[in-house]
Amino acid sequence: MIKLRKVTIHDLELLKYWDTKKHVIDCDPDDDWNWELELNRNPEWREQLIAELDDRPIGFIQIIDPYEEETHYWEKVEQNKRAIDIWIGEETDLNKGYGTVMMQLAIETCFEVPTVNGVLIDPLKSNSKAHRFYERMGFEFVEERQFNGTSCFVFELKKPTDNRVNMKNSGLIIKTKE
Ligand SMILES: CC(C)(COP(=O)(O)OP(=O)(O)OC[C@H]1O[C@@H](n2cnc3c(N)ncnc32)[C@H](O)[C@@H]1OP(=O)(O)O)[C@@H](O)C(=O)NCCC(=O)NCCS
């Protein structure tokens, strides 16, 4: 079973180790996440989460309020959105459905806030695997944009109109391969 829990400073070495993985570098080549600093901070506009499969950490998720985020990475963005970053740590944990479940849990967390009406993501233009992954989950392409000089595709998942926010009980969770 996959669960999300808050990061702690005890995750520092693991996060730094995952940062050395090629598939993680490739999705975010220029970013320095400043883990030593950031794991000791807890700004209101951010949640940093570790995904655990049966208590084994398998990946990382960050959820931000892009309107409130302090560096204004998203520049012009509406209020009442959330933006997500995600990666799986070990190559051997890719393509087993874990990312899908992690995203579903993160999306559910986002829409638990009643005012939130959309979830944004910004994969690199070149990250076609991620585009497929998000489209399969219902995200729709919005635009191509430059973030810090890098070409990205912005996708958005709008809040479901049928008030079905609890995906855990909606049947949408795909069973994962053991
Ligand atoms: C993007 C990412 C989080 C997706 O996670 P994932 O666990 O690999 O994703 P899933 O396993 O749910 O889906 C990926 C593929 O596995 C397949 N798959 C899913 N469940 C499966 C299962 N039970 N059995 C076999 N295949 C499965 C999917 O069909 C999908 O195939 P596709 O690549 O042809 O579309 C992961 O690839 C990753 O960490 N990538 C590097 C970082 C990154 O790019 N992050 C996104 C930046 S915006």
The ligand as an ORCA input file, in Angstrom:
! r2SCAN-3c Opt
* xyz 0 1
  C       6.831     10.387    -14.155
  C       6.910      9.290    -13.096
  C       6.681      9.875    -11.706
  C       5.826      8.273    -13.396
  O       5.873      7.276    -12.383
  P       5.770      5.736    -12.737
  O       5.561      5.014    -11.470
  O       6.929      5.310    -13.558
  O       4.450      5.769    -13.598
  P       3.452      4.559    -13.863
  O       4.138      3.267    -13.604
  O       2.220      4.844    -13.110
  O       3.211      4.754    -15.415
  C       4.342      4.702    -16.289
  C       4.229      3.566    -17.304
  O       4.102      2.323    -16.657
  C       2.956      1.654    -17.152
  N       2.319      0.954    -16.044
  C       1.593      1.514    -15.055
  N       1.159      0.573    -14.210
  C       1.642     -0.584    -14.644
  C       1.538     -1.914    -14.200
  N       0.837     -2.222    -13.099
  N       2.172     -2.859    -14.920
  C       2.877     -2.542    -16.008
  N       3.012     -1.302    -16.500
  C       2.403     -0.341    -15.819
  C       2.068      2.736    -17.640
  O       1.170      2.262    -18.615
  C       3.043      3.717    -18.182
  O       3.408      3.355    -19.501
  P       3.846      4.451    -20.567
  O       5.201      4.935    -20.149
  O       3.867      3.685    -21.834
  O       2.825      5.572    -20.555
  C       8.265      8.529    -13.144
  O       8.468      8.068    -14.444
  C       9.455      9.372    -12.749
  O       9.770      9.521    -11.573
  N      10.129      9.930    -13.765
  C      11.305     10.735    -13.541
  C      10.948     12.050    -12.947
  C       9.928     12.791    -13.796
  O       9.981     12.795    -15.013
  N       8.990     13.422    -13.084
  C       7.983     14.245    -13.707
  C       8.510     15.587    -13.908
  S       7.243     16.684    -14.410
*
